[in-house]
């Protein structure tokens, strides 16, 4: 047991080190800027906002608000809880794997989990998905412990982990549903159906409350495309083996890092193949009864529910908590996972099996490398969300007293990097996000704030690349564009009143 604890702690540390490389590099993107917007306001304003929007993330916002009070709202500070959560999840997978298949089996599964591009995505993201993953894995660990030794403390732990998981992500209530299938399939767990049912309200009550509140806020996910044939590729490729958001018109969105298309397919072929082989090898083993329901049930419920209800509820990142399933099955393709009798150690892996496992891990690490490195660039989240580029440009080029006009999602960039916009007259803002009770500031179009533009000789306009309406408005008012800075998704253009002392024709 001491050896298992040491291995789990070591894997936790290594997972944090590996996942934490250049965690500061990516710019905040839209969802992370939403996190900043939510937590950077008074508690009463946050509570008021949750009554209007984003209630499903309310518990995470409250946690991160306290965290930010201590550590600030930088990229590193806000992503650190997710990074630590992935480390904890990896350590718990070691402990689960050791108990159901042996230490080598647990180490292999945990390492595969950490290497997955989707795991790296949530490890470096200031959202709730990694914390929900850790809580779900903790619940699974307590279920495994209760199977070995049906003691009250393990069921209390199971209930506590379930409460935390569902508060962090409504979707994790499907872990309970999957575990119910496991309880029905496994003879030893069936004996504990009463404490399992007794623990279930800790999952179901918060899920029901969030469902009731969130039912009035479904406009938040109206942008998700309806379930179509692309969902097959999303499950097969994006759910585990990519950091992309979704399939859009048959293509991965956002565009992957060069070479990542090929490696995503390579990872899918290898690990889905290994998972299938592992499931066949372990067809009578508890590992299959645990992993397969946790893999299949949430996908069927969310995708099937979307089809039945006619509303889209599936995005790969929403089901982050199922990530350990493929590694637990795939590890069995190269390692024996002899199920121990109570109180006895699982069979030891042979040197040949350990070499095979090491080879698989090296191959997976190499295939995952394009995604791993791509996620650690400035635009590793989305090329369209170049908020830091905008903020740095404004900070370096604009002068106090200049006007700033923000359109589209650029207003969220101001919230995420607000210090860069200090001293500028924000002429398109109506109510601020906290005054309005929203994630976004209230914004007006450039052509509707002419009276705010005219008092200024210099106006900086931030808008999506390719859009021309703001330029036409400024030119009609006698301003000329004399400086342009183009990012990956956004243009930052300085307009100066023609004939003024500062005007410099292009």
N, C-alpha and C positions, 0 to 999 in steps of 0.2 A: 504493500500500500504506500509506503514511503517513497519507493521507487516511482510509482505512478504519479504521486504528487510532485516530485521533483521534475519528472518529464513534462507534466502539464504546465508547471510554472515556467520551465525553460521554453516550451513552445509558445506560451503567452508572450514572453519577452521577445522571442525571435519574430513573432508575428507583428508585434508593435514596431520593432526596428525595421523590418522589411516594409511594412505598410506605411510607415511614417516617413520614408525617404521622399524629400522634396514636397512634403505635404503643404508647404506654404506657396508653392509655385502657381497652381491654378487660380485664376481670377474667381471671385464669387460669381455664381451664376444666378439665374432668376429665383430658383427655390431657396438658395442660401441667402440671397438678398431678402427674401420674404422672412426668413428666420431672423435676420438682423432687424427688419422692420418690426416684427412682432415683439421681440424682447427688449428693444431699445425704446421703451415707453413705460409710463407708470403702471403699477399693478391694476388700478381701477380701469385705466384705458385698455390694458390687455384683456381684462375680463369682458369689458364692453365689446371689444373687437371679436372675441370668441363667440359672442352671441349672434354675430352677423356672418362671420366667415372663419374657416380654419379650425372649427371646434375639435375636429378629429386629431389635431396636433397640439391641443391645448396643454396637455400634461407635459409634453416635451418642451414646449415654450416656457412653461413655469420652471422646469428643471434648468433649462439653459439660461433663463434669466438670472437665476441665482448664481450659476456658474460664471456668467459674464460679469456679474458684480465683482467677482474675485479676480478674474483673469482677462477681462476686456473682450472686445468684439473683433479681434484680428482673425485672419483666416486660420492661423494655427490654433488660437484659443478656442474657436468655435468648432473646429474639426477634431480637436483632441478627444472629446468624449466618444465620438464614433470610432476613432482609432483604438482607444482602450477597450471599447466594447468588442471589437473584432478580436483583439487579443484574448479577452475572456472567453469568447465563443470558441476560439481555437483550443484553448486549454481544456474547456469542458468536453469538447469532442474527443480529445485524448482520453479523458477519464471515462467517457461513455464507451469508446472503442475498446479500451482495455477491459472493461467489465463484460462486454458481450463478445469479444473476439480475440483479445490479447493486446499487449502493449504495442507491438509492431503494427498491428492492425489500426489501433487508435492513432498512432503517430502518423501513419501514412494517410489516413482519412483527414486528419487535422491539417496536414501539410497541403493536401489537395484543396481543401477548403480555402486556405489562405491564398493559394496561387490563382484561384478563379478570378477572372476579370471583374465579375459582378461583386465579389467580395471586396476587391480593391476599390471599386467604385464607392461602395457604402462606407468603407474605412476612411475615406478622404472627403466625406460629404457632411456638411453641417445640417443634417436632417435626422429623423428618428429611426431610420431603417436599421442601422447597425445596432442600436440599443435594443430594438425589438427582436433582432436576431439573437443577441446574447440572452435576453430574457426567455425566449422560446427554447434555446438550447439548454438553459438552466432547468426549465420545466421538464424537458426530456430527460435530463440527467436525474432529476428527482424521481421520475417515473421508473427509470431503470433501477435506481436504488430501492424503491418500494417493491419492485418485483423480486429483488434479491432478499430483502428483509422488510416485510410489511410493517413498518413502525410508523407511528403517528407523525413523528418529526419530518419524515420524508413527504408525507401527504400535505403537511402544513407548508413545507417548502415548495411543493408542487403548486399549491393554491396561491402562495405569495408570488411565485414567478409568473403564474398565469395572470394574476391581477396586474402586475407590472407590464407584462407583454401587451395585454389588451388596451391598457391606458396609453401605451406608446404607439400602438397601431391596431386599429379596429380589426384588420384582416387576420391578426394572429389568433382570433377565436377559432379559426379553422384548424389550428394546432390541436385544440381540444377535441374537435370532431375527428381528426386523424388519429389521435390517441385513443379515442373511444373504439375505433375500428381495431386498433392494436390490442386493446383490452379484450375485445370479443374474440380475436384470433388466438391469443396466447393463453394457454391453460393456467399458467401460474398467476397471471394478472387477473384472470376471470374471478379468482378467489377474492380479489380485492375490489370488486365492483362497487361495494358500498362506500368505502372511503373515496373512491374515484368520483362517485356521484356527489358525495359530500363536498368535495373540493371544486366541483364544476361551477357553483354560483360565483366564485371568485373570478372566473372567466366571463360568465354569461351576463352578470349584472352590469359591469362597466361597458361590455359590448352592446348591450341593449340600450343603455343610456346614450352612448355615442351614436348609435344608429338612429335613435329618436331625434337627437339634436341635428345630426348630419343630414337627415332626410330633407330638411329645409335649406340645406346648403349645397345641393347637388350641382348647382351652376358652376361650382369650382372645377368639376371634372367634365364639363360639357365639351371641352376642347378635344378630349380623347376620341379617336376615330372609332366607329362601331366595329364590333368583331367581324372580321372577314377572313379570307384565306391567308392573309399575312400573319394571323395568330400562330399558325403552324411554325413558321420561321422564328417568331418571337419566342416560342417555347423551346424549340430545338436549338436555337443559336443564341438569342439574346438573354434568356432567363439566367443562364449560368456563365456563358462564354464570351460575353461582350459587355462593354460599359455603355452601349447605345441605349436610347430611350425606347424606340419602337421601330416598326417597319412602316414606311410611308411610300405608297405607290410602288411597292416592290423593292425599295431600296432602304438600307439601314440609315436611320436618322438619329443624331447628326452624323455627318460623314465620318467614317472611321479613320484612324491613323493609317498612313501608307503601309500596306502589308498586312493590316489587321483583318481584312476580309478573309484572306487565305488562312491565317492562323486561327481565326474563329471557327472556321469549318474544320480545321485540323483538330482543334480541341474537342469540338462536338463529336467528331467521328471516333476519336480515341476514348473519350470518357463516357459517352453514351454506350459505346460498344463494351467497354469494361464494366459499366454498370449492369448491362444486360447479362454478361457472363457471370458477374458476381451474384446477381439475383438468382440465376439458375443454379449456381454452385451452392448457394445458401437457401435454397427454396424451402427447407424445413427449419431453418435457423431463425432465432428471434430477431436478428438484424434485419431480415427481410420484412418480418411482421411490423417492425418499427419504422424502417425507412420508406418502404413502398407506399403505405398509406399517407405518410407525411409528404411524399412527393406528389401523389396522384390526387388525393382528396381536395387540397386547396385549389389546384389548377382546375379540376372539374367543377368545383363549386363556383369559383369566380367567373370562369369562362362560360359555363353553363348558365349561371345566374344572369350574366350579361345578355345572353341570347334569349332567355326566357322573359326577362323584364324589359328587354329592348333598350337598355342603357349600358354604356360602356364602363366597366369597372376594372378592366385588366390592363396593367402596365407591368413589365418585368420587375421593376424595382419595388412594386407593391408587395410582391411575394418573396422578398429577400429571405424571409425566415425559413424557406425550404432549401436553402443552399447546402446544408450538410448532407442532404439525402444522397445525391449522386456520389460524393466522395465516400460515404459509408458503404455504398454498394460497389463502387469501382475498386476500392481497396481489397475487396474479397476476390477480385479476379486474379490477383497475384499472391495473395497471402491466405493461408488457412485461417479460418475464424472458428475454431472449435469452441462450441458453447460449453462453458464450464458448469459443473454441478455447483450447487450453493456452497460457498466457502472454499472452492478449489480454483487454482489458477487455470486460465485457458492454455491450450497447447502453445508451445514456443514455435516461432517461425524458423524455418531452416535457413541456412546461409544462402542457399539458392533463391529462396523466396525473397529474402531481404535484398539481394542484388537485383532481382527483377523489380521490386518496389522502388529501389533507388533509381533504376533506369527510367521507369515511368515518371517519377518526380522530376528528373532532369529534363525529359522530353516535354512535359507539361510546362515547366518553368520557361523553357526556350520558346515554346509556342505562345505563352502568355506575355512574353517580353514586349512586343510592339504595343499592346494595350497598356501594360504596366508603365512603360516610358511615356506613351502618349498622354496618359492621364496626368502626368506630372509636368506638363507644359502649361504656359499661361492660359491657353485656350483648351485645356484638357477636358473641360466640361462641355462647352458648346461654343463653336466659333462665333455664333450669333450673340453670345452674351459676353462681349468684350468690355465689361464694366471697368476693369482696372485700366485698360488702355484709355478709355474716356476720362477717367478720373486723373490719371497721370498727365494727360494732355492738357486738361483744364488747369491743373495745378501749376504746370510749368509755363503755360503760354498766356493764360488770362490774367488780367490785372484787377485789383479791387475796384469795385464800382461798375465793372462791365456787366452787361445783361447776359443771362443764360436762358436759353429756351430749350426745354427737354421734351422730346416726343417719344411715343412708344414705350418700350421697357426701360428707356434711359433714366426715367424717374426713379426706378428701383436701384439703378447704379448710383444715383446721388445718395440714396438712403444707405447703401452698403459702404460707400466711401465718402461720407458727408464732409469730412475735413477738407477734402480737395476743392469743395465748392464754397468754402467760407469766404465771405466778403463780396460775393456776387449777388446781383439782383435777379432772383428767380422769377421770370415774368410770365411763365405759363402755369404756375401753380395756383390752385384754388385753395382747398383745405389740405392741410398736411394729413398724412396717414393716420396719426393718432387722433387728430381732431375729427376726422371723417369716420373713424372706426373701421378702417380698411387696411389691407396690406399695402396698397398703392396710395400715393398722393392723388388727390383730385387734380387733373390736368386739363388745360384748355388747348385747343389747336392754335397754331401760330397766327393763322389769319383772323382769329377772334380776339387777339390781344394787341391790336395796333396801337391803342392808346398807351400801353405799357412799353411798347418798343420805341416810340418816337422820342422820348426824353433822353435816350442813350445814343451816343455816337458809335459805340461798339457793341455788337450783339453776337454772342456765340450760340450757334444752333447745333443741337445734337439730334440726329435722326438716322433711321436705317439706311444703309447704302442702297442707292438706286432710286430712293424717293426724291421727288423734285418739287413737291408742293411748298415746303418751307422756303426753298430758294426763290420760287416765283413770288411769294408774298413779300420777302425782304427786298427783292429788286423793285417791286412795284412801289415800295415806300422810299426808294432812293438810296438803297444800300447796295454796296458791291462786295462780292466775296473776294477777299484778298489773302486768305490763308485757308488751306484745307489739309486735314489730317484724317486719313482713312484707316480704320481698323479692319478686322475680319468681318464684322457685321454692321459697323456703325461708322458714320462720317461725322467729324467735328469740324465745323466751318465757322470762320470768323467773318462777320459782315461788318463793314465800316461805312458810315454815312459818306456818300460821295461828296467831295469838296471839303470835308472836314480836315483838320490838321493831321490827323492820324491816318488818313486814307492813303493806301498804297496800291495803285492799280496792279492787277495780276499780270 
